[in-house]
Amino acid sequence: NMTEEEREFIVDRVKELLEAPSCCQELRVVAQGYLAALDTPGEKKAGETLIAELEKDVQDIDSVLALFTSDAGKKMFGENAAAHLAETAIKVKEAGGKTCFCPACAAGQAILDAKELLLAE
């Protein structure tokens, strides 16, 4: 079972996810469901659902780099912002980062890194 500190770490990351403007709607719903399920018999199932959704939604660094350098990315973010984001993505990748650096993905990856806490029997 999770210690109080471990649980607090997960809950704090879930709250960060929800505060992130880049958090997609599907993940937002699942994250809110997890927080609502805390201290209920449904908490473990909600944790499993959260992990499954994060595994779909957290983007790898190559995917976001491709987006930022694409025409679609330039339209979405604007030419200058897309160039700046691409530069940041390259730095993150060179530093060994494997996932997107937006606040939602960063919080999501932190939860995935600790997923055995949520999935433990």
N, C-alpha and C positions, 0 to 999 in steps of 0.2 A: 504493500500500500504506500501511497505517496505521503511524504512528511508534509507538515504544514507549510514549510518553506518551499518545497517543490511545487505544491499546489498553488501557493501564492505566486510563484514564478510563472506558472502556466496561465493563471487567471490574469495577471498583469499583461502578459503577451497578448492574450485574447482581447483585452481592453485596448491595447495599442493597435491591434488589427482593426477594431471597430472604429477607432479614431482616424485611421488612415484614409485620406480621400481616394487613394488608389485601390481600396478594398472593393472587390466586385460584389454585386448584390447577392449572388448565391452564397458566397462565403460569409457575408454579413448576417444572413438569415441563420446559417449553421452556427456561427460564433455566438449569436444572441441565444440560440437554442441551448448551447452548451452552458452559458452563464445561467440561464433560467433553470437548468437541470441540476445545478450544484446542490449537494445535500439532499438529493432525491434518489429513489431507486433507478432512475433513468440516467444518472450521471455518467456511468461507464459507457453506455450505448451512445450518448451524446458526444463523449470523447472520441469514440471510434468513428463516428460520423464526421467529426471535426478533422481528424487525421486524414480520412479518405478524401474530403473536400480540399484540404491543403495540398495533398499529393497531386491533385489535378490543377490547382490554381497557382501555386508558387512556381514562378517562371525561372528557367535556367538562364544564365548570363548570355549564352549564345543566342537564345530566342529574342531576348530584349535588345541585344546589340543589333540583330538583324532588323528588328522593328524600327529602332531609332534611325537606321541608315536607309530605310526603305522610303519610297514615295508616300506610302500610307502613313508611316510614322511622321514624316515631314508635314503632311497635311494635319495629322492629329495634334501634334505638339507645336507646330510652327517650325520653320527652317532653323532658326537660331537655337531654340530650346532643344530640338532634336539633335543638333550637332553637339551641344553641350552634354546632353544625356549620353550620346554615343561615346564622347570622350571619357566621361565618368565610367561608363560600362567597361571600356578598354582598361582603364586604371584598376577597376575592381577585378577584372579577369587576370591582369598581369600580377596582381597581388595574391592570386590564388582563390579569389571569390568564385563561387560556382553558381550563385543564384542572383536574381534581380535585387537591386539595392533600394527599391522603393520601400516606404515604411510598412506597407502591408506584407510584402514578400519577406522583408527582414524579420518581422515579428512571426510570420508564418513559418519561416525556416527555423527560428529558435524553438518553436513548438515541435516541429518535426524532429529536430535534433534531440528532443527530450520525449519523443513519442512513447518510448517504452514505459514511461510513468503513467501515461493515459491508458495504455493497452495491457498493463500488468494485471494479472489475476488477483 
